[in-house]
Amino acid sequence: MSTKSRAESEERDPADFEYDFRGGVRGQYYGRTTASGITVRIDPDVAQVFPNADAVNAALRRLIQQPRERAREKPR
């Protein structure tokens, strides 16, 4: 019978050697993210077009306004 524990006998994840989280603070940025709005992930090709969140928000606001402006232009 082996004297090694189950954790000792399993191979260690290579990330265990790359990152040291001992000085980390859990949830350090959580409040900042939730206070500013929702967080979404965009694809890298889209991210290259927009330098920051303000540019993304401006483009989305223009997109939102387009159908409203077109609706005002159409005669009934």
N, CA, C and O atoms as a Tinker XYZ file with bonds, in Angstrom:
   304  protein
     1  N      0.843000   -1.189000    0.000000    73     2
     2  CA     0.000000    0.000000    0.000000    64     1     3
     3  C      0.879000    1.240000    0.000000    63     2     4     5
     4  O      1.860000    1.317000    0.741000    81     3
     5  N      0.528000    2.196000   -0.823000    73     3     6
     6  CA     1.325000    3.408000   -0.970000    64     5     7
     7  C      1.023000    4.387000    0.153000    63     6     8     9
     8  O     -0.108000    4.459000    0.633000    81     7
     9  N      2.033000    5.140000    0.571000    73     7    10
    10  CA     1.832000    6.141000    1.621000    64     9    11
    11  C      1.507000    7.507000    1.048000    63    10    12    13
    12  O      1.187000    8.433000    1.794000    81    11
    13  N      1.585000    7.644000   -0.284000    73    11    14
    14  CA     1.258000    8.924000   -0.912000    64    13    15
    15  C     -0.246000    9.143000   -0.895000    63    14    16    17
    16  O     -1.023000    8.202000   -1.061000    81    15
    17  N     -0.653000   10.401000   -0.691000    73    15    18
    18  CA    -2.075000   10.723000   -0.745000    64    17    19
    19  C     -2.520000   10.761000   -2.201000    63    18    20    21
    20  O     -1.695000   10.756000   -3.115000    81    19
    21  N     -3.798000   10.798000   -2.398000    73    19    22
    22  CA    -4.353000   10.833000   -3.753000    64    21    23
    23  C     -3.863000   12.068000   -4.495000    63    22    24    25
    24  O     -3.496000   11.972000   -5.666000    81    23
    25  N     -3.850000   13.218000   -3.846000    73    23    26
    26  CA    -3.411000   14.458000   -4.479000    64    25    27
    27  C     -1.939000   14.388000   -4.866000    63    26    28    29
    28  O     -1.556000   14.905000   -5.914000    81    27
    29  N     -1.118000   13.764000   -4.047000    73    27    30
    30  CA     0.309000   13.657000   -4.340000    64    29    31
    31  C      0.575000   12.707000   -5.493000    63    30    32    33
    32  O      1.527000   12.900000   -6.249000    81    31
    33  N     -0.246000   11.696000   -5.633000    73    31    34
    34  CA    -0.008000   10.712000   -6.669000    64    33    35
    35  C     -0.468000   11.189000   -8.044000    63    34    36    37
    36  O      0.026000   10.696000   -9.058000    81    35
    37  N     -1.403000   12.137000   -8.098000    73    35    38
    38  CA    -1.872000   12.662000   -9.378000    64    37    39
    39  C     -0.861000   13.666000   -9.919000    63    38    40    41
    40  O     -0.179000   14.349000   -9.156000    81    39
    41  N     -0.774000   13.747000  -11.243000    73    39    42
    42  CA     0.120000   14.718000  -11.842000    64    41    43
    43  C     -0.413000   16.119000  -11.589000    63    42    44    45
    44  O     -1.622000   16.347000  -11.579000    81    43
    45  N      0.501000   17.047000  -11.385000    73    43    46
    46  CA     0.096000   18.430000  -11.135000    64    45    47
    47  C     -0.159000   19.142000  -12.454000    63    46    48    49
    48  O      0.484000   18.853000  -13.464000    81    47
    49  N     -1.080000   20.052000  -12.433000    73    47    50
    50  CA    -1.405000   20.873000  -13.594000    64    49    51
    51  C     -0.236000   21.815000  -13.858000    63    50    52    53
    52  O      0.272000   22.420000  -12.914000    81    51
    53  N      0.209000   21.964000  -15.104000    73    51    54
    54  CA     1.322000   22.878000  -15.391000    64    53    55
    55  C      1.036000   24.313000  -14.958000    63    54    56    57
    56  O      1.966000   25.060000  -14.655000    81    55
    57  N     -0.228000   24.707000  -14.925000    73    55    58
    58  CA    -0.575000   26.065000  -14.504000    64    57    59
    59  C     -0.222000   26.296000  -13.037000    63    58    60    61
    60  O     -0.010000   27.437000  -12.627000    81    59
    61  N     -0.156000   25.225000  -12.239000    73    59    62
    62  CA     0.213000   25.373000  -10.830000    64    61    63
    63  C      1.593000   25.999000  -10.685000    63    62    64    65
    64  O      1.874000   26.664000   -9.687000    81    63
    65  N      2.441000   25.793000  -11.660000    73    63    66
    66  CA     3.799000   26.307000  -11.592000    64    65    67
    67  C      3.924000   27.692000  -12.219000    63    66    68    69
    68  O      4.925000   28.374000  -11.999000    81    67
    69  N      2.947000   28.114000  -12.980000    73    67    70
    70  CA     3.017000   29.380000  -13.702000    64    69    71
    71  C      2.383000   30.542000  -12.944000    63    70    72    73
    72  O      2.805000   31.685000  -13.115000    81    71
    73  N      1.403000   30.282000  -12.129000    73    71    74
    74  CA     0.650000   31.340000  -11.476000    64    73    75
    75  C      0.714000   31.191000   -9.966000    63    74    76    77
    76  O      0.615000   30.085000   -9.433000    81    75
    77  N      0.878000   32.300000   -9.294000    73    75    78
    78  CA     0.897000   32.303000   -7.834000    64    77    79
    79  C     -0.205000   33.247000   -7.363000    63    78    80    81
    80  O     -0.066000   34.466000   -7.462000    81    79
    81  N     -1.283000   32.691000   -6.857000    73    79    82
    82  CA    -2.430000   33.487000   -6.428000    64    81    83
    83  C     -2.447000   33.738000   -4.918000    63    82    84    85
    84  O     -3.451000   34.202000   -4.377000    81    83
    85  N     -1.358000   33.440000   -4.249000    73    83    86
    86  CA    -1.351000   33.584000   -2.791000    64    85    87
    87  C     -1.611000   35.017000   -2.338000    63    86    88    89
    88  O     -2.183000   35.218000   -1.266000    81    87
    89  N     -1.213000   36.017000   -3.117000    73    87    90
    90  CA    -1.427000   37.407000   -2.726000    64    89    91
    91  C     -2.686000   38.003000   -3.320000    63    90    92    93
    92  O     -2.944000   39.196000   -3.160000    81    91
    93  N     -3.483000   37.178000   -4.012000    73    91    94
    94  CA    -4.676000   37.673000   -4.684000    64    93    95
    95  C     -5.805000   38.003000   -3.722000    63    94    96    97
    96  O     -5.866000   37.497000   -2.602000    81    95
    97  N     -6.687000   38.857000   -4.187000    73    95    98
    98  CA    -7.862000   39.249000   -3.407000    64    97    99
    99  C     -9.092000   38.787000   -4.180000    63    98   100   101
   100  O     -9.315000   39.211000   -5.314000    81    99
   101  N     -9.880000   37.928000   -3.570000    73    99   102
   102  CA   -11.066000   37.391000   -4.232000    64   101   103
   103  C    -12.109000   38.488000   -4.417000    63   102   104   105
   104  O    -12.449000   39.199000   -3.471000    81   103
   105  N    -12.616000   38.619000   -5.647000    73   103   106
   106  CA   -13.672000   39.586000   -5.936000    64   105   107
   107  C    -13.213000   41.031000   -5.948000    63   106   108   109
   108  O    -14.036000   41.935000   -5.797000    81   107
   109  N    -11.930000   41.272000   -6.123000    73   107   110
   110  CA   -11.390000   42.633000   -6.053000    64   109   111
   111  C    -12.057000   43.578000   -7.056000    63   110   112   113
   112  O    -12.297000   44.740000   -6.728000    81   111
   113  N    -12.355000   43.116000   -8.246000    73   111   114
   114  CA   -12.919000   43.979000   -9.287000    64   113   115
   115  C    -14.393000   43.718000   -9.543000    63   114   116   117
   116  O    -14.970000   44.297000  -10.464000    81   115
   117  N    -15.003000   42.873000   -8.762000    73   115   118
   118  CA   -16.400000   42.509000   -8.987000    64   117   119
   119  C    -17.321000   43.725000   -8.921000    63   118   120   121
   120  O    -18.156000   43.912000   -9.806000    81   119
   121  N    -17.186000   44.529000   -7.917000    73   119   122
   122  CA   -18.061000   45.691000   -7.748000    64   121   123
   123  C    -17.937000   46.683000   -8.882000    63   122   124   125
   124  O    -18.934000   47.268000   -9.307000    81   123
   125  N    -16.738000   46.879000   -9.375000    73   123   126
   126  CA   -16.520000   47.821000  -10.464000    64   125   127
   127  C    -17.241000   47.356000  -11.723000    63   126   128   129
   128  O    -17.826000   48.168000  -12.439000    81   127
   129  N    -17.202000   46.078000  -11.990000    73   127   130
   130  CA   -17.844000   45.544000  -13.183000    64   129   131
   131  C    -19.352000   45.647000  -13.085000    63   130   132   133
   132  O    -19.997000   46.072000  -14.043000    81   131
   133  N    -19.923000   45.278000  -11.974000    73   131   134
   134  CA   -21.378000   45.299000  -11.855000    64   133   135
   135  C    -21.911000   46.719000  -11.757000    63   134   136   137
   136  O    -23.036000   46.976000  -12.183000    81   135
   137  N    -21.144000   47.642000  -11.212000    73   135   138
   138  CA   -21.606000   49.029000  -11.098000    64   137   139
   139  C    -21.637000   49.719000  -12.449000    63   138   140   141
   140  O    -22.443000   50.625000  -12.658000    81   139
   141  N    -20.778000   49.312000  -13.371000    73   139   142
   142  CA   -20.682000   49.997000  -14.655000    64   141   143
   143  C    -21.636000   49.447000  -15.703000    63   142   144   145
   144  O    -21.777000   50.058000  -16.762000    81   143
   145  N    -22.274000   48.357000  -15.464000    73   143   146
   146  CA   -23.185000   47.766000  -16.432000    64   145   147
   147  C    -22.843000   46.314000  -16.668000    63   146   148   149
   148  O    -22.120000   45.692000  -15.889000    81   147
   149  N    -23.369000   45.788000  -17.746000    73   147   150
   150  CA   -23.114000   44.385000  -18.044000    64   149   151
   151  C    -21.778000   44.226000  -18.759000    63   150   152   153
   152  O    -21.256000   45.178000  -19.339000    81   151
   153  N    -21.242000   43.040000  -18.712000    73   151   154
   154  CA   -20.013000   42.731000  -19.413000    64   153   155
   155  C    -20.334000   41.727000  -20.505000    63   154   156   157
   156  O    -20.991000   40.715000  -20.262000    81   155
   157  N    -19.863000   42.017000  -21.708000    73   155   158
   158  CA   -20.061000   41.098000  -22.826000    64   157   159
   159  C    -18.718000   40.792000  -23.459000    63   158   160   161
   160  O    -17.768000   41.565000  -23.341000    81   159
   161  N    -18.653000   39.673000  -24.121000    73   159   162
   162  CA   -17.433000   39.308000  -24.820000    64   161   163
   163  C    -17.673000   39.465000  -26.313000    63   162   164   165
   164  O    -18.666000   38.973000  -26.849000    81   163
   165  N    -16.751000   40.157000  -26.979000    73   163   166
   166  CA   -16.863000   40.321000  -28.422000    64   165   167
   167  C    -15.696000   39.603000  -29.089000    63   166   168   169
   168  O    -14.644000   39.407000  -28.480000    81   167
   169  N    -15.887000   39.223000  -30.318000    73   167   170
   170  CA   -14.850000   38.516000  -31.061000    64   169   171
   171  C    -13.670000   39.443000  -31.355000    63   170   172   173
   172  O    -13.842000   40.656000  -31.469000    81   171
   173  N    -12.482000   38.872000  -31.475000    73   171   174
   174  CA   -11.279000   39.686000  -31.693000    64   173   175
   175  C    -11.350000   40.589000  -32.920000    63   174   176   177
   176  O    -10.860000   41.717000  -32.877000    81   175
   177  N    -11.954000   40.113000  -34.023000    73   175   178
   178  CA   -12.030000   40.953000  -35.219000    64   177   179
   179  C    -12.912000   42.178000  -34.989000    63   178   180   181
   180  O    -12.651000   43.242000  -35.550000    81   179
   181  N    -13.934000   42.040000  -34.183000    73   179   182
   182  CA   -14.795000   43.174000  -33.852000    64   181   183
   183  C    -14.065000   44.114000  -32.893000    63   182   184   185
   184  O    -14.168000   45.334000  -33.019000    81   183
   185  N    -13.343000   43.558000  -31.954000    73   183   186
   186  CA   -12.613000   44.366000  -30.978000    64   185   187
   187  C    -11.560000   45.254000  -31.643000    63   186   188   189
   188  O    -11.250000   46.331000  -31.134000    81   187
   189  N    -11.010000   44.813000  -32.771000    73   187   190
   190  CA   -10.012000   45.621000  -33.471000    64   189   191
   191  C    -10.604000   46.911000  -34.018000    63   190   192   193
   192  O     -9.883000   47.892000  -34.198000    81   191
   193  N    -11.897000   46.924000  -34.283000    73   191   194
   194  CA   -12.548000   48.099000  -34.857000    64   193   195
   195  C    -12.842000   49.151000  -33.786000    63   194   196   197
   196  O    -12.850000   50.348000  -34.077000    81   195
   197  N    -13.080000   48.713000  -32.562000    73   195   198
   198  CA   -13.477000   49.620000  -31.492000    64   197   199
   199  C    -12.363000   49.743000  -30.465000    63   198   200   201
   200  O    -11.981000   48.744000  -29.855000    81   199
   201  N    -11.827000   50.953000  -30.257000    73   199   202
   202  CA   -10.707000   51.118000  -29.335000    64   201   203
   203  C    -11.084000   51.011000  -27.863000    63   202   204   205
   204  O    -10.230000   50.712000  -27.028000    81   203
   205  N    -12.364000   51.254000  -27.529000    73   203   206
   206  CA   -12.764000   51.223000  -26.122000    64   205   207
   207  C    -14.279000   51.063000  -26.002000    63   206   208   209
   208  O    -14.991000   51.009000  -27.005000    81   207
   209  N    -14.753000   50.989000  -24.773000    73   207   210
   210  CA   -16.180000   50.780000  -24.513000    64   209   211
   211  C    -17.028000   51.947000  -25.010000    63   210   212   213
   212  O    -18.156000   51.739000  -25.457000    81   211
   213  N    -16.507000   53.165000  -24.939000    73   211   214
   214  CA   -17.269000   54.329000  -25.424000    64   213   215
   215  C    -17.571000   54.208000  -26.920000    63   214   216   217
   216  O    -18.670000   54.537000  -27.367000    81   215
   217  N    -16.592000   53.736000  -27.685000    73   215   218
   218  CA   -16.790000   53.576000  -29.128000    64   217   219
   219  C    -17.834000   52.500000  -29.417000    63   218   220   221
   220  O    -18.650000   52.656000  -30.325000    81   219
   221  N    -17.812000   51.425000  -28.661000    73   219   222
   222  CA   -18.809000   50.366000  -28.831000    64   221   223
   223  C    -20.198000   50.903000  -28.504000    63   222   224   225
   224  O    -21.146000   50.669000  -29.253000    81   223
   225  N    -20.322000   51.614000  -27.404000    73   223   226
   226  CA   -21.620000   52.151000  -27.006000    64   225   227
   227  C    -22.143000   53.164000  -28.023000    63   226   228   229
   228  O    -23.339000   53.176000  -28.314000    81   227
   229  N    -21.278000   54.006000  -28.564000    73   227   230
   230  CA   -21.700000   54.987000  -29.571000    64   229   231
   231  C    -22.222000   54.279000  -30.819000    63   230   232   233
   232  O    -23.242000   54.682000  -31.377000    81   231
   233  N    -21.534000   53.230000  -31.261000    73   231   234
   234  CA   -21.974000   52.488000  -32.441000    64   233   235
   235  C    -23.311000   51.795000  -32.187000    63   234   236   237
   236  O    -24.182000   51.787000  -33.057000    81   235
   237  N    -23.471000   51.230000  -31.029000    73   235   238
   238  CA   -24.741000   50.562000  -30.707000    64   237   239
   239  C    -25.884000   51.562000  -30.620000    63   238   240   241
   240  O    -27.000000   51.265000  -31.048000    81   239
   241  N    -25.622000   52.735000  -30.074000    73   239   242
   242  CA   -26.679000   53.761000  -30.005000    64   241   243
   243  C    -27.094000   54.216000  -31.404000    63   242   244   245
   244  O    -28.279000   54.430000  -31.657000    81   243
   245  N    -26.122000   54.366000  -32.319000    73   243   246
   246  CA   -26.464000   54.723000  -33.704000    64   245   247
   247  C    -27.300000   53.618000  -34.346000    63   246   248   249
   248  O    -28.258000   53.900000  -35.067000    81   247
   249  N    -26.943000   52.378000  -34.088000    73   247   250
   250  CA   -27.686000   51.248000  -34.631000    64   249   251
   251  C    -29.117000   51.226000  -34.095000    63   250   252   253
   252  O    -30.055000   50.929000  -34.834000    81   251
   253  N    -29.278000   51.536000  -32.832000    73   251   254
   254  CA   -30.612000   51.565000  -32.217000    64   253   255
   255  C    -31.466000   52.654000  -32.844000    63   254   256   257
   256  O    -32.664000   52.459000  -33.050000    81   255
   257  N    -30.869000   53.795000  -33.148000    73   255   258
   258  CA   -31.623000   54.925000  -33.692000    64   257   259
   259  C    -32.044000   54.727000  -35.145000    63   258   260   261
   260  O    -33.038000   55.323000  -35.562000    81   259
   261  N    -31.347000   53.930000  -35.924000    73   259   262
   262  CA   -31.652000   53.769000  -37.345000    64   261   263
   263  C    -33.087000   53.318000  -37.609000    63   262   264   265
   264  O    -33.765000   53.961000  -38.410000    81   263
   265  N    -33.583000   52.270000  -36.993000    73   263   266
   266  CA   -34.975000   51.867000  -37.272000    64   265   267
   267  C    -35.978000   52.941000  -36.863000    63   266   268   269
   268  O    -37.005000   53.110000  -37.520000    81   267
   269  N    -35.697000   53.649000  -35.812000    73   267   270
   270  CA   -36.615000   54.706000  -35.357000    64   269   271
   271  C    -36.664000   55.839000  -36.372000    63   270   272   273
   272  O    -37.735000   56.372000  -36.663000    81   271
   273  N    -35.496000   56.210000  -36.914000    73   271   274
   274  CA   -35.453000   57.284000  -37.902000    64   273   275
   275  C    -36.138000   56.859000  -39.192000    63   274   276   277
   276  O    -36.851000   57.655000  -39.802000    81   275
   277  N    -35.933000   55.620000  -39.616000    73   275   278
   278  CA   -36.574000   55.111000  -40.823000    64   277   279
   279  C    -38.090000   55.044000  -40.651000    63   278   280   281
   280  O    -38.835000   55.308000  -41.595000    81   279
   281  N    -38.542000   54.696000  -39.467000    73   279   282
   282  CA   -39.970000   54.614000  -39.209000    64   281   283
   283  C    -40.607000   55.985000  -39.319000    63   282   284   285
   284  O    -41.747000   56.087000  -39.772000    81   283
   285  N    -39.914000   57.044000  -38.922000    73   283   286
   286  CA   -40.440000   58.405000  -39.023000    64   285   287
   287  C    -40.492000   58.869000  -40.471000    63   286   288   289
   288  O    -41.347000   59.683000  -40.822000    81   287
   289  N    -39.589000   58.365000  -41.326000    73   287   290
   290  CA   -39.520000   58.781000  -42.713000    64   289   291
   291  C    -40.604000   58.150000  -43.573000    63   290   292   293
   292  O    -41.033000   58.763000  -44.550000    81   291
   293  N    -41.061000   56.951000  -43.245000    73   291   294
   294  CA   -42.029000   56.237000  -44.063000    64   293   295
   295  C    -43.404000   56.900000  -43.959000    63   294   296   297
   296  O    -43.892000   57.160000  -42.859000    81   295
   297  N    -44.017000   57.167000  -45.098000    73   295   298
   298  CA   -45.396000   57.725000  -45.054000    64   297   299
   299  C    -46.394000   56.627000  -44.679000    63   298   300   301
   300  O    -46.182000   55.453000  -44.985000    81   299
   301  N    -47.437000   57.005000  -44.040000    73   299   302
   302  CA   -48.459000   56.038000  -43.627000    64   301   303
   303  C    -49.636000   56.066000  -44.531000    63   302   304
   304  O    -50.589000   55.314000  -44.327000    81   303
